[in-house]
Amino acid sequence: MVQQPTKQDWSGVFTLGLIWGGTFMVVAMALEGYGPVTVATSRTTLGAVMLLILMRLTGRRIPALTPPLISSIFSIGILSTAVPFLLLSWGQQYVPSAFAGLSMAAIPLMVLPLAHFFSDEPMNLRRLIGVCLGFSGALVLIGPGLAQLGQGTQPLAQLACVTAALCYACTSILTRRCPPIDPMALAALTLLVGAVLLIPVMLLTEGLPTWQGTRPSVALIVLGLVPTAFANLLRVSITRSAGSVFLTLVNYQVPIWSMVFGSLVLSEALPLRFYIALAMILTGLAISQWFTLQKMLLRR
C-alpha cells in the first residue's frame, strides 16, 4: 500500500528531476565527439544491458511473452527509446539543450487529449484550459522556428524535439494499455527493442564507435547508466513507496534543470521566449493536474 512520502521519497523525486533535467546537457556533451545515431544507440544498449543485469541480480525474470505483450513491448520500445532518442540526439546538434528540455515539459499536456480519445481519462474544462495554456507556451517556444520552416536545419531540429515529446506522450497511453508486467522488465525489454533496431543503423551510417576523448566518451557512458538504468530503478522505488501522483513532481523540475544546466555548464544563450514558454507550460501543467497536486498535498 502507498504510504505518505518520506524524506527519502522527497530526496528521490528531487534527484530524479535533476537527473532527467541534466540528460539534455549530457547528450550535448556526447555529441561533441559522436554522431547522433551513436549517441542514441549507446544509450539504449547500455541501459538495456544494465537493467537486464539488475533483473538477474534481483531475481526478476522475463515474463511469458504472449502476442499482446510482444506487440506492446515492440510498440513501446519504438516510441519510448529508438525514435525519441534518435530525434533528440539529431535535434540537439542544432538547438540548445535547454530547448530540448523545455519541449519535454509538454509531455503531460500531450497525454491529456490522447487519454481522452484512447484511454479512460475524459477531458474536462479545467484540463482543457490547462492544455490550451500549455500548448500556447509550446507555440511561443517553437513559433519562430515554424515561421522559418524550409529555411535551414534549426526549425526541423526544433520539430524533432517536439516530436520526441509526442512519442513519449503516446508511450504513456500504450504503457497504460500494456498487459501486466514488472516495470523493470518492461523498461529492460523496451530498451532492448530500441538497441536491436538502432545498432544496425549505427553500423551502417556511423560505424563502430571508438574513443573520442574523455568528455564525450564519459558522457556517452553516463547516458546509458544514469538517466536510463539508475533513474528507472529510482522511479520504480518512488512509485512503490509514495505513488505515481507524487512522481508527477518530476514534470515540473525537468525543464527548469535543463535551462539551468544549459546556461551554467554549456553557456547557452536563453532568449526571453524560453522563460515565457516555461511559465506558460508549467502553469498549464499545474491547472491540468490541480486535483492531482491537491491530493498529494492533502496526504502530508
N, C-alpha and C positions, 0 to 999 in steps of 0.2 A: 504494500500500500504506500502511495506517495505521501511523504511527510512534509512538515514545514521546512523551508530551505534552511540549511545550516551554514555556518561560516565557511565550511569547505565548498558548499554549493555556490555561495556568492563569489568566493575566490575562483572557483572553476569557471563560472559563466563570464567573469571578467577576463580570465586567461584565454578562454575560447574566442571572445571578441577580439582580443589582442592578436591572437594567432591568425585568425581569418582576416582581420583587417590588415595585418602585415604581409599576407600572402602576395598581394599585388606588388609590393616593394621587392620581395624576393624573386618573383617572376622577372621583374625588370632587371635585377642583377644577373639572373641566369641568362637572359637574352643578350648580355654584354659579350658572351663567348659562344653561345649555342643558338641554333636556329629554332624557330617556334615549334616545329614538329618534334624535335628532340626534347625540348622542354616539356611539352605535353606528354610525350611517351615516357620519359623518365619518371615523371610524377605518378602516372598511373601504374607503371611497372613496379617501382619501389614501394608504393603504397600497397599494392596487391600482395607482394611478397611478404612485407612486414605483417599485414593483417592475417595472412594465411599461417605464418609462423606463430603469431599470437593466438590464433584459434587452436592450433595444435598444443601450445603450452597451457592454455586454459581449459583444455578438454572439450572444446566445442568441435562439432562435426558438421560437415556439409550435409544438408538435408536431402531427402529423396527428391530428385528433380523431375517433377511432373510436368507435362506440357504447358499448363498455365503458368507454373513457376518459372520455367525456362523462358517463356515468352516475356514475362515481367522482368526477369533479370537482364535479358538481352536489351529490351527497350530502355530500361533504367540505365544500364551501362552505357548505351549510346548517348543518351541525353544528359547524363549526370557526370560523365567523365570524358569520353572521346571527343564529342563535338564541342562542349563548352571550354574544356582545357585548351583545345586547338584554337578556337576562336579568340580566347583571351590572350593566349601566347602570341598569336599573329597580330591582334589588335594593339597590344601593348608595345609593339615596335614603333607605333606612330602616335599613340596618345599617352598622357601621363598615367602613372599607376593610380593616382587619386581619381581619375575619371573612371577607371575600371571598377574601383571600389564603390564609387557613388552609383554606378549602374546596378550593382548588386543590391543596393538598398531598395530597389523597386521590386525585388522578387516577391515579398509577401503581398504587395499590392497587385501583382500579376496573378497570384494564386487565387485571389478572391473571385474575379469573374470566371476563371477556369473552374473553380469549385462549384460555382453556381450552375454551370451547364453540365459538368462532367462528374460531380461528386454530390455530397449530401449537405452542402452548406449554402443555402439560398442567400442571395444578395438582399440587403435591406437598405433603407435610406441612409443610415449612418455610414455603413460600409461604402455605399455608392459615393457619398460626399468625400470620404477619405481617399477612395481610389481616384476620383477626379482631381483632387488636390495633388495627390502624389504623382499622377501622370502629368499634370501641368508642370510640376517640378522637373520631371524627366524631360519634358519638351524644352524647358529652359536650359537644361544641360546639353541636349543634343541639337537644339534648334539651329544654331549656326552651321552645324555640320550638315543637317538636312537641306539647308539653303544652298549648300555648295556641293551637293552630290554630282558626281561626274567631273569634279574639278580637283583631282588629286586623290591620294590614298587615305588621308586622315578622316574624311567623312565616312568612308567604308569601314575604317577601323573602329570608329565610334559605334556604327551599326553592329559591328561584330561583337562588341562588348555588351550591348543591349540585347542582342540575340542570344548571347550566352546566358544572360539573366532569364530570358524567356525559357530557355532549355531547362534551367534549374526549377522554374515555376512549374513547367509541365511534369518534371520529375516528381515534384511534391504530390501531384494528383496521382501519378502512376504508382508511387510508393504506397499511398493510402489504399489503392485497389489491388495491391500485390497480395498473393496468398501468404498466410502466416509464415514467418521465417525469422530466425535470430538476427537482430540488427547488425551484428558484427559479420555474420556470414553473408548477409546481403551486401554490405559495404565491400567485403573482400571479393565476392563474385562479380559485382558490377565493375569494380576496378580491373579485375582480370579480363572482363569483356573489353574494356577500353584498351588495355595493354595489347591484347591479341589483335585488335583492329588497327592500332596505331604503329606497332612495331614494323610491319611490312611497309607502311607508308614512309616511316622514318628511314628505313634502309634504302628505299628506292629514291627518296628525294634528298636526304641529307647525309646518308651513310651512317656507319657505326661511330658513335661519339668517342672522342679522345679528350684527354685532359687539356683544358683551355685556360688554365690559370686558376689561382686559388679562389678568388671571389665568385666568378660564375660557376665554377665546379662545385664549391661548397653549397652555393645557393641551389643548384640542381639537386643535390642530395637532400638538403633541408626540405625542399618542396615535397619530396616523396615521403619523408619520415614524419615531419611535424604537422603541416596542415591537413594531411590525409590520415595517416595511420594513428598518430597520437591524438589528434583532435577528434577523430571518430570515437576513440575509446573514452575520451573525456565527455563527449556529447552523450554517449550511452550511459555513462555513470551519472551525469547530472539529471538526465531524463528519468532514470530509475529512482533517483533519490528525491528530486524536487518536482518532477513532472515536466511535460512539454510546454505548459503555459509559462513556467519560469524561464525556460530556454529561449523564449521569444525575445528576451532582453538582449540577446546577441545581435539581433537585427538592427538595433539602434546604435551599436558600437562600431560595426564593421566600416561603414562609410566614414565615420569620424577618424578612426585609426588610420584608414587608408590615406586620408588627407594629411594627417599629422606626419606619418612616415614619409609620404611623398615629398612634403615640404621640407622637413628637417633633415632627412637622411639623403634623399635624392636631389634636393634643392630644386624641386619642381615649382614652376610658377602657377599659382592657383588664382584664376580670374574670379571676379566678383560673382559671376553667374554660378560658379561652383558652390559658393556659400548660400546663395539664394535657393538653388536647387536642393541643397542639403536640408535647409529649413523647411521647404515645402514638402519634400518627400517624407521627412521624419514626422512632420505634423500630420500629414495624410495617413501615415502608418499608425500614429497614436490614435487618431479618430477612428480608423477602421478596426483597431484592436482595443478600443476603450474598455469594453467589458472584460476582455481577457486580462488586461493590465489591472483593472479593478479587482478581479477575482484573485489575482496574485497578491495584491497589497492587503486584501482582507484576510489572507492566510497568515499574516505576520503574527 
